[in-house]
Amino acid sequence: MAFKVGDIVMLKSGGPPMTVVQLNTATSLHASWFAGHKNERAQFHPDSLVAYEEPKKK
């Protein structure tokens, strides 16, 4: 899937929702998320991410 800046994503293996903040190449992007009150940022391979979907309310 091709992501764009502003997309909300998460790791396929789980974890917090993250916002795509920078596209580097077809093989890397930077995403940002909050861990408590701290803003974290890391580089990911797009194949390790999926689009985030809000959990459905019952």
LINMOPE-V176462 format. One line per field, one symbol per residue. psi: psi as a letter, one per 40 degrees, with the letter a starting at -180 (. if undefined). A space follows every 10 residues. Layout:
psi: ???
This chain:
psi: hhiiheihii ideiaiiihh ehhdaeeiih iiihgbehhi hihihdeeii hhhhihi.
